[in-house]
Amino acid sequence: MTRNGRNMEQVYRCVTVQVEKFQTVILDFKGVSAVEQAFADEIFRVYSQKKPKIVLLPINMEDGVLKMV
């Protein structure tokens, strides 16, 4: 499935590769009204378990995003 012309798998890969460079990462969801459940699960559950030393701090989450996290 795509969002704004981008494959969500590509977005996930891009985010996770960049995240590994830092200890704390702020994920700003400003302007994002929804995310796919699989994307949220990969970032907030699976990736967090694989990389427990990396702190993910989501901000500006609208209800549609919060429902998936």
C-alpha positions as CSV (number, residue, x, y, z in Angstrom):
1,M,0.0,0.0,0.0
2,T,1.2,3.5,-0.7
3,R,0.8,6.9,1.0
4,N,1.5,10.0,-0.9
5,G,3.2,8.0,-3.6
6,R,5.6,6.2,-1.2
7,N,5.5,2.6,-0.3
8,M,5.1,2.3,3.5
9,E,7.9,-0.3,3.6
10,Q,10.3,2.2,2.1
11,V,9.3,4.8,4.7
12,Y,9.8,2.3,7.5
13,R,13.3,1.4,6.2
14,C,14.2,5.0,5.8
15,V,13.1,5.9,9.4
16,T,14.8,2.9,11.0
17,V,18.1,3.4,9.2
18,Q,18.2,7.1,10.2
19,V,17.1,6.3,13.8
20,E,20.1,4.1,14.5
21,K,22.3,7.1,14.4
22,F,20.8,8.5,17.7
23,Q,20.0,7.5,21.2
24,T,16.8,9.5,21.4
25,V,14.5,10.2,18.5
26,I,11.6,12.6,18.3
27,L,8.9,11.4,15.8
28,D,6.8,14.4,14.9
29,F,3.5,13.4,13.5
30,K,2.3,17.0,12.9
31,G,0.0,17.0,9.9
32,V,-0.3,13.2,9.9
33,S,-3.9,12.2,10.5
34,A,-3.5,8.4,10.3
35,V,-0.9,5.6,9.9
36,E,-1.3,2.0,9.0
37,Q,-1.5,-0.4,11.9
38,A,1.4,-2.5,10.5
39,F,3.6,0.6,10.3
40,A,2.8,1.6,13.9
41,D,3.4,-1.9,15.1
42,E,6.8,-2.2,13.4
43,I,8.0,1.1,14.8
44,F,6.6,1.1,18.3
45,R,6.6,-2.6,19.2
46,V,8.9,-4.6,17.0
47,Y,11.7,-2.0,16.4
48,S,11.6,-0.8,20.0
49,Q,12.1,-4.4,21.2
50,K,15.0,-4.9,18.7
51,K,16.7,-1.6,19.7
52,P,15.8,-1.0,23.4
53,K,18.6,1.5,23.8
54,I,17.0,3.9,21.3
55,V,14.2,6.0,22.9
56,L,11.4,6.9,20.5
57,L,9.4,10.0,21.6
58,P,6.3,10.6,19.5
59,I,4.8,14.1,19.5
60,N,1.8,15.8,17.9
61,M,-0.2,12.6,17.4
62,E,-3.8,13.1,16.3
63,D,-6.5,10.6,17.3
64,G,-6.2,8.6,14.0
65,V,-2.5,8.0,14.8
66,L,-3.0,7.3,18.5
67,K,-5.5,4.6,17.7
68,M,-2.9,2.6,15.8
69,V,-0.1,2.9,18.4
